[in-house]
Each structure stands twice: as structure tokens, then as C-alpha cells.
Amino acid sequence: MEIKKETKYKVKPTSEVERDIEDAGDKIKAGAKAAANKVEDAARDAGDKMKDASRDFDYEYRKEKAKEKLD
């Protein structure tokens, strides 16, 4: 069995690996926050559209009722 004196790969110092792991964690957190914000925005927009549709329905209903009273 032959023992190699040199390796082909350089190993990063522990502090550099820790920094890379922290950076990856920060990127994951930022991505999760961005996704949560998108979901919140979509839910808010959907809620606003439902309110608008409800208002439009109420307005049309009252308008039709007013026409019926005039007839």
C-alpha cells in the first residue's frame, strides 16, 4: 500500500467553513422571508378583490331594487 505525501485537495480552515454555513443559512432565511411576504401580499390582494366584488354586488343589488321600486 502506497502512502501519498501530498493531497490533491485543499481543505478550508474551520472559520471559513463556518462563515460559508452562516452565509447559506442567511440566504435560506432571506428566501423564506421573501416567500412569506409574497404569500401575505397575495392573500391581502385576494381579500381586497373579494371586498371589491362584495361591494360591487351590493351596489348592483341596491340599484336593481331601486329600479324595481320605480316600476
C-alpha positions in Angstrom: 0.0 0.0 0.0 1.3 3.4 -1.0 1.0 6.4 1.3 0.7 9.7 -0.5 2.8 12.6 0.8 0.6 15.3 -0.7 -3.1 15.5 -1.2 -4.7 17.0 -4.3 -7.4 18.8 -2.3 -7.0 21.8 -0.1 -9.2 21.8 3.0 -10.7 25.2 4.1 -9.9 26.4 7.5 -12.8 25.8 10.0 -13.6 29.5 10.3 -14.1 29.7 6.6 -16.4 26.7 6.6 -18.4 28.2 9.4 -18.7 31.5 7.5 -19.9 29.7 4.4 -22.5 27.8 6.5 -23.7 31.1 8.1 -24.0 32.7 4.6 -26.0 29.7 3.4 -28.3 30.0 6.4 -28.7 33.7 5.9 -29.7 33.1 2.3 -32.2 30.5 3.3 -33.7 32.9 5.9 -33.9 35.7 3.3 -35.6 33.4 0.8 -38.1 32.2 3.4 -39.0 35.8 4.3 -39.4 36.7 0.7 -41.7 33.8 0.1 -43.7 34.6 3.2 -44.1 38.2 2.0 -45.3 37.0 -1.4 -47.9 34.8 0.2 -49.0 37.6 2.6 -49.3 40.0 -0.4 -51.2 37.5 -2.4 -53.6 36.8 0.5 -54.1 40.5 1.0 -54.8 41.1 -2.7 -57.2 38.3 -2.8 -59.0 39.7 0.3 -59.2 43.1 -1.3 -60.6 41.6 -4.5 -63.3 39.8 -2.5 -64.2 43.0 -0.7 -64.4 44.9 -4.0 -66.6 42.1 -5.5 -68.8 42.2 -2.5 -69.2 46.0 -2.7 -69.9 45.7 -6.5 -72.5 43.1 -5.8 -74.2 45.2 -3.1 -74.2 48.2 -5.3 -75.8 46.4 -8.2 -78.3 44.7 -5.9 -79.4 48.1 -4.4 -79.5 49.7 -7.9 -81.8 46.9 -9.2 -84.0 47.1 -6.1 -84.3 50.9 -6.7 -85.4 50.3 -10.3 -88.0 47.8 -9.2 -89.5 50.3 -6.8 -89.7 52.9 -9.6 -91.5 50.4 -11.9 
